[in-house]
Amino acid sequence: MTYIDDPNSQEERCDCGKLLFKMTPRGLEFKCNRCKQIHLVPIHRLDAEFRNICPVIDQESHESKKS
């Protein structure tokens, strides 16, 4: 897999300038420092993991949308 050079992607870099990950329309892309393989975490999986980790925040955001 190669990085997507998409104008809609957003890069997150360390203060030293090293690329940590890219957010793309497909999901979160990051590169393993050891084997140099690029991995993709799909958007749907990020959403599900966020809801599992932060159920209180997710519930609060739904309640504020109802108001």
mmCIF file as Biopython writes it, N, C-alpha, C and O atoms, coordinates in Angstrom:
data_model
#
loop_
_atom_site.group_PDB
_atom_site.id
_atom_site.type_symbol
_atom_site.label_atom_id
_atom_site.label_alt_id
_atom_site.label_comp_id
_atom_site.label_asym_id
_atom_site.label_entity_id
_atom_site.label_seq_id
_atom_site.pdbx_PDB_ins_code
_atom_site.Cartn_x
_atom_site.Cartn_y
_atom_site.Cartn_z
_atom_site.occupancy
_atom_site.B_iso_or_equiv
_atom_site.auth_seq_id
_atom_site.auth_asym_id
_atom_site.pdbx_PDB_model_num
ATOM 1   N N  . MET A ? 1  ? 0.849   -1.173 0.000  1.0 0.0 1  A 1 
ATOM 2   C CA . MET A ? 1  ? 0.000   0.000  0.000  1.0 0.0 1  A 1 
ATOM 3   C C  . MET A ? 1  ? 0.894   1.235  0.000  1.0 0.0 1  A 1 
ATOM 4   O O  . MET A ? 1  ? 1.932   1.250  0.660  1.0 0.0 1  A 1 
ATOM 5   N N  . THR A ? 2  ? 0.505   2.240  -0.718 1.0 0.0 2  A 1 
ATOM 6   C CA . THR A ? 2  ? 1.243   3.499  -0.720 1.0 0.0 2  A 1 
ATOM 7   C C  . THR A ? 2  ? 0.351   4.590  -0.170 1.0 0.0 2  A 1 
ATOM 8   O O  . THR A ? 2  ? -0.876  4.490  -0.194 1.0 0.0 2  A 1 
ATOM 9   N N  . TYR A ? 3  ? 0.990   5.628  0.323  1.0 0.0 3  A 1 
ATOM 10  C CA . TYR A ? 3  ? 0.220   6.761  0.822  1.0 0.0 3  A 1 
ATOM 11  C C  . TYR A ? 3  ? -0.603  7.369  -0.295 1.0 0.0 3  A 1 
ATOM 12  O O  . TYR A ? 3  ? -0.159  7.437  -1.441 1.0 0.0 3  A 1 
ATOM 13  N N  . ILE A ? 4  ? -1.783  7.802  0.038  1.0 0.0 4  A 1 
ATOM 14  C CA . ILE A ? 4  ? -2.653  8.470  -0.924 1.0 0.0 4  A 1 
ATOM 15  C C  . ILE A ? 4  ? -2.294  9.948  -0.921 1.0 0.0 4  A 1 
ATOM 16  O O  . ILE A ? 4  ? -2.339  10.597 0.124  1.0 0.0 4  A 1 
ATOM 17  N N  . ASP A ? 5  ? -1.939  10.481 -2.079 1.0 0.0 5  A 1 
ATOM 18  C CA . ASP A ? 5  ? -1.697  11.916 -2.178 1.0 0.0 5  A 1 
ATOM 19  C C  . ASP A ? 5  ? -3.014  12.573 -2.549 1.0 0.0 5  A 1 
ATOM 20  O O  . ASP A ? 5  ? -3.252  12.911 -3.709 1.0 0.0 5  A 1 
ATOM 21  N N  . ASP A ? 6  ? -3.851  12.747 -1.565 1.0 0.0 6  A 1 
ATOM 22  C CA . ASP A ? 6  ? -5.189  13.287 -1.743 1.0 0.0 6  A 1 
ATOM 23  C C  . ASP A ? 6  ? -5.213  14.704 -1.193 1.0 0.0 6  A 1 
ATOM 24  O O  . ASP A ? 6  ? -4.721  14.936 -0.089 1.0 0.0 6  A 1 
ATOM 25  N N  . PRO A ? 7  ? -5.772  15.661 -1.930 1.0 0.0 7  A 1 
ATOM 26  C CA . PRO A ? 7  ? -5.831  17.034 -1.424 1.0 0.0 7  A 1 
ATOM 27  C C  . PRO A ? 7  ? -6.674  17.145 -0.158 1.0 0.0 7  A 1 
ATOM 28  O O  . PRO A ? 7  ? -6.551  18.123 0.579  1.0 0.0 7  A 1 
ATOM 29  N N  . ASN A ? 8  ? -7.534  16.149 0.104  1.0 0.0 8  A 1 
ATOM 30  C CA . ASN A ? 8  ? -8.369  16.169 1.301  1.0 0.0 8  A 1 
ATOM 31  C C  . ASN A ? 8  ? -7.697  15.519 2.505  1.0 0.0 8  A 1 
ATOM 32  O O  . ASN A ? 8  ? -8.261  15.519 3.599  1.0 0.0 8  A 1 
ATOM 33  N N  . SER A ? 9  ? -6.493  14.962 2.318  1.0 0.0 9  A 1 
ATOM 34  C CA . SER A ? 9  ? -5.822  14.315 3.446  1.0 0.0 9  A 1 
ATOM 35  C C  . SER A ? 9  ? -5.174  15.368 4.338  1.0 0.0 9  A 1 
ATOM 36  O O  . SER A ? 9  ? -4.770  16.438 3.881  1.0 0.0 9  A 1 
ATOM 37  N N  . GLN A ? 10 ? -5.089  15.033 5.619  1.0 0.0 10 A 1 
ATOM 38  C CA . GLN A ? 10 ? -4.461  15.922 6.591  1.0 0.0 10 A 1 
ATOM 39  C C  . GLN A ? 10 ? -3.349  15.156 7.283  1.0 0.0 10 A 1 
ATOM 40  O O  . GLN A ? 10 ? -3.541  14.028 7.738  1.0 0.0 10 A 1 
ATOM 41  N N  . GLU A ? 11 ? -2.189  15.782 7.357  1.0 0.0 11 A 1 
ATOM 42  C CA . GLU A ? 11 ? -1.039  15.149 7.988  1.0 0.0 11 A 1 
ATOM 43  C C  . GLU A ? 11 ? -0.905  15.621 9.428  1.0 0.0 11 A 1 
ATOM 44  O O  . GLU A ? 11 ? -1.189  16.776 9.747  1.0 0.0 11 A 1 
ATOM 45  N N  . GLU A ? 12 ? -0.471  14.717 10.284 1.0 0.0 12 A 1 
ATOM 46  C CA . GLU A ? 12 ? -0.150  15.059 11.667 1.0 0.0 12 A 1 
ATOM 47  C C  . GLU A ? 12 ? 1.331   14.799 11.839 1.0 0.0 12 A 1 
ATOM 48  O O  . GLU A ? 12 ? 1.798   13.677 11.646 1.0 0.0 12 A 1 
ATOM 49  N N  . ARG A ? 13 ? 2.070   15.837 12.203 1.0 0.0 13 A 1 
ATOM 50  C CA . ARG A ? 13 ? 3.520   15.726 12.338 1.0 0.0 13 A 1 
ATOM 51  C C  . ARG A ? 13 ? 3.956   16.057 13.760 1.0 0.0 13 A 1 
ATOM 52  O O  . ARG A ? 13 ? 3.303   16.823 14.469 1.0 0.0 13 A 1 
ATOM 53  N N  . CYS A ? 14 ? 5.065   15.466 14.154 1.0 0.0 14 A 1 
ATOM 54  C CA . CYS A ? 14 ? 5.707   15.759 15.429 1.0 0.0 14 A 1 
ATOM 55  C C  . CYS A ? 14 ? 6.327   17.154 15.341 1.0 0.0 14 A 1 
ATOM 56  O O  . CYS A ? 14 ? 6.472   17.699 14.247 1.0 0.0 14 A 1 
ATOM 57  N N  . ASP A ? 15 ? 6.689   17.727 16.471 1.0 0.0 15 A 1 
ATOM 58  C CA . ASP A ? 15 ? 7.370   19.025 16.473 1.0 0.0 15 A 1 
ATOM 59  C C  . ASP A ? 15 ? 8.686   18.975 15.704 1.0 0.0 15 A 1 
ATOM 60  O O  . ASP A ? 15 ? 9.147   20.000 15.202 1.0 0.0 15 A 1 
ATOM 61  N N  . CYS A ? 16 ? 9.298   17.787 15.604 1.0 0.0 16 A 1 
ATOM 62  C CA . CYS A ? 16 ? 10.556  17.644 14.867 1.0 0.0 16 A 1 
ATOM 63  C C  . CYS A ? 16 ? 10.328  17.572 13.358 1.0 0.0 16 A 1 
ATOM 64  O O  . CYS A ? 16 ? 11.286  17.624 12.587 1.0 0.0 16 A 1 
ATOM 65  N N  . GLY A ? 17 ? 9.059   17.453 12.926 1.0 0.0 17 A 1 
ATOM 66  C CA . GLY A ? 17 ? 8.739   17.402 11.506 1.0 0.0 17 A 1 
ATOM 67  C C  . GLY A ? 17 ? 8.436   16.010 10.978 1.0 0.0 17 A 1 
ATOM 68  O O  . GLY A ? 17 ? 8.002   15.863 9.836  1.0 0.0 17 A 1 
ATOM 69  N N  . LYS A ? 18 ? 8.659   14.983 11.797 1.0 0.0 18 A 1 
ATOM 70  C CA . LYS A ? 18 ? 8.398   13.602 11.351 1.0 0.0 18 A 1 
ATOM 71  C C  . LYS A ? 18 ? 6.900   13.384 11.168 1.0 0.0 18 A 1 
ATOM 72  O O  . LYS A ? 18 ? 6.095   13.764 12.018 1.0 0.0 18 A 1 
ATOM 73  N N  . LEU A ? 19 ? 6.540   12.765 10.044 1.0 0.0 19 A 1 
ATOM 74  C CA . LEU A ? 19 ? 5.144   12.442 9.771  1.0 0.0 19 A 1 
ATOM 75  C C  . LEU A ? 19 ? 4.701   11.314 10.696 1.0 0.0 19 A 1 
ATOM 76  O O  . LEU A ? 19 ? 5.314   10.246 10.715 1.0 0.0 19 A 1 
ATOM 77  N N  . LEU A ? 20 ? 3.638   11.549 11.462 1.0 0.0 20 A 1 
ATOM 78  C CA . LEU A ? 20 ? 3.116   10.528 12.366 1.0 0.0 20 A 1 
ATOM 79  C C  . LEU A ? 20 ? 2.009   9.717  11.698 1.0 0.0 20 A 1 
ATOM 80  O O  . LEU A ? 20 ? 2.007   8.488  11.764 1.0 0.0 20 A 1 
ATOM 81  N N  . PHE A ? 21 ? 1.071   10.407 11.057 1.0 0.0 21 A 1 
ATOM 82  C CA . PHE A ? 21 ? -0.001  9.726  10.335 1.0 0.0 21 A 1 
ATOM 83  C C  . PHE A ? 21 ? -0.686  10.704 9.408  1.0 0.0 21 A 1 
ATOM 84  O O  . PHE A ? 21 ? -0.482  11.916 9.488  1.0 0.0 21 A 1 
ATOM 85  N N  . LYS A ? 22 ? -1.512  10.147 8.517  1.0 0.0 22 A 1 
ATOM 86  C CA . LYS A ? 22 ? -2.332  10.948 7.614  1.0 0.0 22 A 1 
ATOM 87  C C  . LYS A ? 22 ? -3.783  10.540 7.790  1.0 0.0 22 A 1 
ATOM 88  O O  . LYS A ? 22 ? -4.095  9.351  7.862  1.0 0.0 22 A 1 
ATOM 89  N N  . MET A ? 23 ? -4.665  11.517 7.861  1.0 0.0 23 A 1 
ATOM 90  C CA . MET A ? 23 ? -6.100  11.259 7.810  1.0 0.0 23 A 1 
ATOM 91  C C  . MET A ? 23 ? -6.527  11.459 6.372  1.0 0.0 23 A 1 
ATOM 92  O O  . MET A ? 23 ? -6.324  12.531 5.801  1.0 0.0 23 A 1 
ATOM 93  N N  . THR A ? 24 ? -7.116  10.436 5.788  1.0 0.0 24 A 1 
ATOM 94  C CA . THR A ? 24 ? -7.567  10.487 4.403  1.0 0.0 24 A 1 
ATOM 95  C C  . THR A ? 24 ? -9.055  10.158 4.366  1.0 0.0 24 A 1 
ATOM 96  O O  . THR A ? 24 ? -9.617  9.740  5.378  1.0 0.0 24 A 1 
ATOM 97  N N  . PRO A ? 25 ? -9.693  10.336 3.234  1.0 0.0 25 A 1 
ATOM 98  C CA . PRO A ? 25 ? -11.105 9.948  3.134  1.0 0.0 25 A 1 
ATOM 99  C C  . PRO A ? 25 ? -11.339 8.459  3.432  1.0 0.0 25 A 1 
ATOM 100 O O  . PRO A ? 25 ? -12.442 8.072  3.816  1.0 0.0 25 A 1 
ATOM 101 N N  . ARG A ? 26 ? -10.310 7.630  3.257  1.0 0.0 26 A 1 
ATOM 102 C CA . ARG A ? 26 ? -10.436 6.188  3.523  1.0 0.0 26 A 1 
ATOM 103 C C  . ARG A ? 26 ? -10.206 5.835  4.985  1.0 0.0 26 A 1 
ATOM 104 O O  . ARG A ? 26 ? -10.707 4.812  5.453  1.0 0.0 26 A 1 
ATOM 105 N N  . GLY A ? 27 ? -9.461  6.655  5.716  1.0 0.0 27 A 1 
ATOM 106 C CA . GLY A ? 27 ? -9.166  6.352  7.110  1.0 0.0 27 A 1 
ATOM 107 C C  . GLY A ? 27 ? -7.830  6.922  7.546  1.0 0.0 27 A 1 
ATOM 108 O O  . GLY A ? 27 ? -7.319  7.872  6.954  1.0 0.0 27 A 1 
ATOM 109 N N  . LEU A ? 28 ? -7.280  6.334  8.580  1.0 0.0 28 A 1 
ATOM 110 C CA . LEU A ? 28 ? -6.019  6.768  9.169  1.0 0.0 28 A 1 
ATOM 111 C C  . LEU A ? 28 ? -4.895  5.911  8.605  1.0 0.0 28 A 1 
ATOM 112 O O  . LEU A ? 28 ? -4.929  4.687  8.729  1.0 0.0 28 A 1 
ATOM 113 N N  . GLU A ? 29 ? -3.896  6.544  7.985  1.0 0.0 29 A 1 
ATOM 114 C CA . GLU A ? 29 ? -2.749  5.827  7.427  1.0 0.0 29 A 1 
ATOM 115 C C  . GLU A ? 29 ? -1.514  6.120  8.268  1.0 0.0 29 A 1 
ATOM 116 O O  . GLU A ? 29 ? -1.253  7.267  8.632  1.0 0.0 29 A 1 
ATOM 117 N N  . PHE A ? 30 ? -0.762  5.073  8.570  1.0 0.0 30 A 1 
ATOM 118 C CA . PHE A ? 30 ? 0.506   5.253  9.273  1.0 0.0 30 A 1 
ATOM 119 C C  . PHE A ? 30 ? 1.499   4.218  8.790  1.0 0.0 30 A 1 
ATOM 120 O O  . PHE A ? 30 ? 1.117   3.179  8.251  1.0 0.0 30 A 1 
ATOM 121 N N  . LYS A ? 31 ? 2.776   4.506  8.986  1.0 0.0 31 A 1 
ATOM 122 C CA . LYS A ? 31 ? 3.849   3.645  8.497  1.0 0.0 31 A 1 
ATOM 123 C C  . LYS A ? 31 ? 4.600   3.047  9.680  1.0 0.0 31 A 1 
ATOM 124 O O  . LYS A ? 31 ? 4.977   3.758  10.611 1.0 0.0 31 A 1 
ATOM 125 N N  . CYS A ? 32 ? 4.813   1.739  9.636  1.0 0.0 32 A 1 
ATOM 126 C CA . CYS A ? 32 ? 5.562   1.042  10.673 1.0 0.0 32 A 1 
ATOM 127 C C  . CYS A ? 32 ? 7.031   1.460  10.595 1.0 0.0 32 A 1 
ATOM 128 O O  . CYS A ? 32 ? 7.639   1.425  9.525  1.0 0.0 32 A 1 
ATOM 129 N N  . ASN A ? 33 ? 7.589   1.850  11.728 1.0 0.0 33 A 1 
ATOM 130 C CA . ASN A ? 33 ? 8.997   2.256  11.753 1.0 0.0 33 A 1 
ATOM 131 C C  . ASN A ? 33 ? 9.941   1.085  11.512 1.0 0.0 33 A 1 
ATOM 132 O O  . ASN A ? 33 ? 11.048  1.275  11.007 1.0 0.0 33 A 1 
ATOM 133 N N  . ARG A ? 34 ? 9.516   -0.115 11.867 1.0 0.0 34 A 1 
ATOM 134 C CA . ARG A ? 34 ? 10.395  -1.275 11.734 1.0 0.0 34 A 1 
ATOM 135 C C  . ARG A ? 34 ? 10.401  -1.850 10.319 1.0 0.0 34 A 1 
ATOM 136 O O  . ARG A ? 34 ? 11.461  -1.984 9.708  1.0 0.0 34 A 1 
ATOM 137 N N  . CYS A ? 35 ? 9.212   -2.192 9.792  1.0 0.0 35 A 1 
ATOM 138 C CA . CYS A ? 35 ? 9.168   -2.871 8.488  1.0 0.0 35 A 1 
ATOM 139 C C  . CYS A ? 35 ? 8.824   -1.927 7.335  1.0 0.0 35 A 1 
ATOM 140 O O  . CYS A ? 35 ? 8.875   -2.330 6.172  1.0 0.0 35 A 1 
ATOM 141 N N  . LYS A ? 36 ? 8.479   -0.688 7.642  1.0 0.0 36 A 1 
ATOM 142 C CA . LYS A ? 36 ? 8.167   0.349  6.640  1.0 0.0 36 A 1 
ATOM 143 C C  . LYS A ? 36 ? 6.861   0.094  5.884  1.0 0.0 36 A 1 
ATOM 144 O O  . LYS A ? 36 ? 6.584   0.764  4.889  1.0 0.0 36 A 1 
ATOM 145 N N  . GLN A ? 37 ? 6.060   -0.863 6.346  1.0 0.0 37 A 1 
ATOM 146 C CA . GLN A ? 37 ? 4.773   -1.123 5.704  1.0 0.0 37 A 1 
ATOM 147 C C  . GLN A ? 37 ? 3.775   -0.039 6.114  1.0 0.0 37 A 1 
ATOM 148 O O  . GLN A ? 37 ? 3.754   0.392  7.267  1.0 0.0 37 A 1 
ATOM 149 N N  . ILE A ? 38 ? 2.956   0.393  5.166  1.0 0.0 38 A 1 
ATOM 150 C CA . ILE A ? 38 ? 1.931   1.397  5.434  1.0 0.0 38 A 1 
ATOM 151 C C  . ILE A ? 38 ? 0.629   0.682  5.766  1.0 0.0 38 A 1 
ATOM 152 O O  . ILE A ? 38 ? 0.195   -0.215 5.042  1.0 0.0 38 A 1 
ATOM 153 N N  . HIS A ? 39 ? 0.017   1.088  6.863  1.0 0.0 39 A 1 
ATOM 154 C CA . HIS A ? 39 ? -1.224  0.476  7.333  1.0 0.0 39 A 1 
ATOM 155 C C  . HIS A ? 39 ? -2.364  1.475  7.211  1.0 0.0 39 A 1 
ATOM 156 O O  . HIS A ? 39 ? -2.155  2.686  7.289  1.0 0.0 39 A 1 
ATOM 157 N N  . LEU A ? 40 ? -3.574  0.954  7.019  1.0 0.0 40 A 1 
ATOM 158 C CA . LEU A ? 40 ? -4.774  1.776  6.934  1.0 0.0 40 A 1 
ATOM 159 C C  . LEU A ? 40 ? -5.779  1.287  7.969  1.0 0.0 40 A 1 
ATOM 160 O O  . LEU A ? 40 ? -6.137  0.110  7.993  1.0 0.0 40 A 1 
ATOM 161 N N  . VAL A ? 41 ? -6.231  2.205  8.825  1.0 0.0 41 A 1 
ATOM 162 C CA . VAL A ? 41 ? -7.319  1.907  9.749  1.0 0.0 41 A 1 
ATOM 163 C C  . VAL A ? 41 ? -8.552  2.584  9.155  1.0 0.0 41 A 1 
ATOM 164 O O  . VAL A ? 41 ? -8.626  3.813  9.135  1.0 0.0 41 A 1 
ATOM 165 N N  . PRO A ? 42 ? -9.521  1.802  8.669  1.0 0.0 42 A 1 
ATOM 166 C CA . PRO A ? 42 ? -10.686 2.387  8.002  1.0 0.0 42 A 1 
ATOM 167 C C  . PRO A ? 42 ? -11.512 3.281  8.928  1.0 0.0 42 A 1 
ATOM 168 O O  . PRO A ? 42 ? -11.535 3.087  10.144 1.0 0.0 42 A 1 
ATOM 169 N N  . ILE A ? 43 ? -12.181 4.253  8.336  1.0 0.0 43 A 1 
ATOM 170 C CA . ILE A ? 43 ? -13.003 5.210  9.081  1.0 0.0 43 A 1 
ATOM 171 C C  . ILE A ? 43 ? -14.024 4.490  9.960  1.0 0.0 43 A 1 
ATOM 172 O O  . ILE A ? 43 ? -14.190 4.854  11.124 1.0 0.0 43 A 1 
ATOM 173 N N  . HIS A ? 44 ? -14.707 3.480  9.429  1.0 0.0 44 A 1 
ATOM 174 C CA . HIS A ? 44 ? -15.747 2.801  10.211 1.0 0.0 44 A 1 
ATOM 175 C C  . HIS A ? 44 ? -15.165 2.152  11.460 1.0 0.0 44 A 1 
ATOM 176 O O  . HIS A ? 44 ? -15.827 2.099  12.497 1.0 0.0 44 A 1 
ATOM 177 N N  . ARG A ? 45 ? -13.938 1.660  11.372 1.0 0.0 45 A 1 
ATOM 178 C CA . ARG A ? 45 ? -13.307 1.050  12.541 1.0 0.0 45 A 1 
ATOM 179 C C  . ARG A ? 45 ? -12.892 2.113  13.555 1.0 0.0 45 A 1 
ATOM 180 O O  . ARG A ? 45 ? -13.009 1.899  14.762 1.0 0.0 45 A 1 
ATOM 181 N N  . LEU A ? 46 ? -12.412 3.253  13.073 1.0 0.0 46 A 1 
ATOM 182 C CA . LEU A ? 46 ? -12.065 4.350  13.978 1.0 0.0 46 A 1 
ATOM 183 C C  . LEU A ? 46 ? -13.297 4.813  14.742 1.0 0.0 46 A 1 
ATOM 184 O O  . LEU A ? 46 ? -13.237 5.047  15.949 1.0 0.0 46 A 1 
ATOM 185 N N  . ASP A ? 47 ? -14.417 4.943  14.032 1.0 0.0 47 A 1 
ATOM 186 C CA . ASP A ? 47 ? -15.660 5.388  14.655 1.0 0.0 47 A 1 
ATOM 187 C C  . ASP A ? 47 ? -16.112 4.392  15.720 1.0 0.0 47 A 1 
ATOM 188 O O  . ASP A ? 47 ? -16.490 4.794  16.820 1.0 0.0 47 A 1 
ATOM 189 N N  . ALA A ? 48 ? -16.075 3.105  15.405 1.0 0.0 48 A 1 
ATOM 190 C CA . ALA A ? 48 ? -16.494 2.080  16.361 1.0 0.0 48 A 1 
ATOM 191 C C  . ALA A ? 48 ? -15.578 2.058  17.585 1.0 0.0 48 A 1 
ATOM 192 O O  . ALA A ? 48 ? -16.058 1.951  18.713 1.0 0.0 48 A 1 
ATOM 193 N N  . GLU A ? 49 ? -14.273 2.157  17.373 1.0 0.0 49 A 1 
ATOM 194 C CA . GLU A ? 49 ? -13.326 2.154  18.497 1.0 0.0 49 A 1 
ATOM 195 C C  . GLU A ? 49 ? -13.516 3.386  19.375 1.0 0.0 49 A 1 
ATOM 196 O O  . GLU A ? 49 ? -13.452 3.293  20.600 1.0 0.0 49 A 1 
ATOM 197 N N  . PHE A ? 50 ? -13.748 4.533  18.753 1.0 0.0 50 A 1 
ATOM 198 C CA . PHE A ? 50 ? -13.979 5.754  19.523 1.0 0.0 50 A 1 
ATOM 199 C C  . PHE A ? 50 ? -15.212 5.594  20.403 1.0 0.0 50 A 1 
ATOM 200 O O  . PHE A ? 50 ? -15.192 5.978  21.573 1.0 0.0 50 A 1 
ATOM 201 N N  . ARG A ? 51 ? -16.279 5.033  19.853 1.0 0.0 51 A 1 
ATOM 202 C CA . ARG A ? 51 ? -17.509 4.846  20.628 1.0 0.0 51 A 1 
ATOM 203 C C  . ARG A ? 51 ? -17.291 3.870  21.781 1.0 0.0 51 A 1 
ATOM 204 O O  . ARG A ? 51 ? -17.883 4.043  22.847 1.0 0.0 51 A 1 
ATOM 205 N N  . ASN A ? 52 ? -16.451 2.844  21.591 1.0 0.0 52 A 1 
ATOM 206 C CA . ASN A ? 52 ? -16.155 1.892  22.667 1.0 0.0 52 A 1 
ATOM 207 C C  . ASN A ? 52 ? -15.309 2.524  23.758 1.0 0.0 52 A 1 
ATOM 208 O O  . ASN A ? 52 ? -15.532 2.274  24.942 1.0 0.0 52 A 1 
ATOM 209 N N  . ILE A ? 53 ? -14.346 3.335  23.370 1.0 0.0 53 A 1 
ATOM 210 C CA . ILE A ? 53 ? -13.421 3.943  24.326 1.0 0.0 53 A 1 
ATOM 211 C C  . ILE A ? 53 ? -14.057 5.116  25.056 1.0 0.0 53 A 1 
ATOM 212 O O  . ILE A ? 53 ? -13.815 5.313  26.247 1.0 0.0 53 A 1 
ATOM 213 N N  . CYS A ? 54 ? -14.859 5.885  24.355 1.0 0.0 54 A 1 
ATOM 214 C CA . CYS A ? 54 ? -15.402 7.130  24.911 1.0 0.0 54 A 1 
ATOM 215 C C  . CYS A ? 54 ? -16.933 7.148  24.874 1.0 0.0 54 A 1 
ATOM 216 O O  . CYS A ? 54 ? -17.506 8.032  24.238 1.0 0.0 54 A 1 
ATOM 217 N N  . PRO A ? 55 ? -17.614 6.206  25.533 1.0 0.0 55 A 1 
ATOM 218 C CA . PRO A ? 55 ? -19.075 6.184  25.448 1.0 0.0 55 A 1 
ATOM 219 C C  . PRO A ? 55 ? -19.722 7.423  26.055 1.0 0.0 55 A 1 
ATOM 220 O O  . PRO A ? 55 ? -20.775 7.853  25.586 1.0 0.0 55 A 1 
ATOM 221 N N  . VAL A ? 56 ? -19.120 8.004  27.081 1.0 0.0 56 A 1 
ATOM 222 C CA . VAL A ? 56 ? -19.696 9.193  27.712 1.0 0.0 56 A 1 
ATOM 223 C C  . VAL A ? 56 ? -19.642 10.372 26.758 1.0 0.0 56 A 1 
ATOM 224 O O  . VAL A ? 56 ? -20.627 11.099 26.623 1.0 0.0 56 A 1 
ATOM 225 N N  . ILE A ? 57 ? -18.525 10.575 26.101 1.0 0.0 57 A 1 
ATOM 226 C CA . ILE A ? 57 ? -18.394 11.676 25.144 1.0 0.0 57 A 1 
ATOM 227 C C  . ILE A ? 57 ? -19.368 11.478 23.998 1.0 0.0 57 A 1 
ATOM 228 O O  . ILE A ? 57 ? -20.006 12.436 23.560 1.0 0.0 57 A 1 
ATOM 229 N N  . ASP A ? 58 ? -19.495 10.252 23.504 1.0 0.0 58 A 1 
ATOM 230 C CA . ASP A ? 58 ? -20.411 9.960  22.408 1.0 0.0 58 A 1 
ATOM 231 C C  . ASP A ? 58 ? -21.848 10.247 22.829 1.0 0.0 58 A 1 
ATOM 232 O O  . ASP A ? 58 ? -22.613 10.821 22.054 1.0 0.0 58 A 1 
ATOM 233 N N  . GLN A ? 59 ? -22.223 9.859  24.036 1.0 0.0 59 A 1 
ATOM 234 C CA . GLN A ? 59 ? -23.579 10.090 24.521 1.0 0.0 59 A 1 
ATOM 235 C C  . GLN A ? 59 ? -23.842 11.585 24.670 1.0 0.0 59 A 1 
ATOM 236 O O  . GLN A ? 59 ? -24.919 12.059 24.309 1.0 0.0 59 A 1 
ATOM 237 N N  . GLU A ? 60 ? -22.875 12.333 25.195 1.0 0.0 60 A 1 
ATOM 238 C CA . GLU A ? 60 ? -23.036 13.777 25.354 1.0 0.0 60 A 1 
ATOM 239 C C  . GLU A ? 60 ? -23.197 14.467 24.012 1.0 0.0 60 A 1 
ATOM 240 O O  . GLU A ? 60 ? -23.990 15.401 23.897 1.0 0.0 60 A 1 
ATOM 241 N N  . SER A ? 61 ? -22.469 14.035 22.999 1.0 0.0 61 A 1 
ATOM 242 C CA . SER A ? 61 ? -22.571 14.666 21.687 1.0 0.0 61 A 1 
ATOM 243 C C  . SER A ? 61 ? -23.940 14.402 21.077 1.0 0.0 61 A 1 
ATOM 244 O O  . SER A ? 61 ? -24.487 15.279 20.408 1.0 0.0 61 A 1 
ATOM 245 N N  . HIS A ? 62 ? -24.512 13.213 21.290 1.0 0.0 62 A 1 
ATOM 246 C CA . HIS A ? 62 ? -25.851 12.912 20.776 1.0 0.0 62 A 1 
ATOM 247 C C  . HIS A ? 62 ? -26.908 13.741 21.501 1.0 0.0 62 A 1 
ATOM 248 O O  . HIS A ? 62 ? -27.864 14.210 20.883 1.0 0.0 62 A 1 
ATOM 249 N N  . GLU A ? 63 ? -26.736 13.921 22.814 1.0 0.0 63 A 1 
ATOM 250 C CA . GLU A ? 63 ? -27.699 14.704 23.581 1.0 0.0 63 A 1 
ATOM 251 C C  . GLU A ? 63 ? -27.667 16.168 23.176 1.0 0.0 63 A 1 
ATOM 252 O O  . GLU A ? 63 ? -28.713 16.814 23.127 1.0 0.0 63 A 1 
ATOM 253 N N  . SER A ? 64 ? -26.487 16.705 22.886 1.0 0.0 64 A 1 
ATOM 254 C CA . SER A ? 64 ? -26.393 18.111 22.488 1.0 0.0 64 A 1 
ATOM 255 C C  . SER A ? 64 ? -27.003 18.333 21.109 1.0 0.0 64 A 1 
ATOM 256 O O  . SER A ? 64 ? -27.509 19.421 20.831 1.0 0.0 64 A 1 
ATOM 257 N N  . LYS A ? 65 ? -26.965 17.319 20.235 1.0 0.0 65 A 1 
ATOM 258 C CA . LYS A ? 65 ? -27.576 17.439 18.912 1.0 0.0 65 A 1 
ATOM 259 C C  . LYS A ? 65 ? -29.097 17.462 19.003 1.0 0.0 65 A 1 
ATOM 260 O O  . LYS A ? 65 ? -29.763 18.073 18.167 1.0 0.0 65 A 1 
ATOM 261 N N  . LYS A ? 66 ? -29.653 16.794 20.027 1.0 0.0 66 A 1 
ATOM 262 C CA . LYS A ? 66 ? -31.104 16.761 20.202 1.0 0.0 66 A 1 
ATOM 263 C C  . LYS A ? 66 ? -31.642 18.104 20.666 1.0 0.0 66 A 1 
ATOM 264 O O  . LYS A ? 66 ? -32.795 18.437 20.393 1.0 0.0 66 A 1 
ATOM 265 N N  . SER A ? 67 ? -30.820 18.878 21.364 1.0 0.0 67 A 1 
ATOM 266 C CA . SER A ? 67 ? -31.258 20.171 21.925 1.0 0.0 67 A 1 
ATOM 267 C C  . SER A ? 67 ? -31.430 21.228 20.872 1.0 0.0 67 A 1 
ATOM 268 O O  . SER A ? 67 ? -31.792 22.361 21.188 1.0 0.0 67 A 1 
#
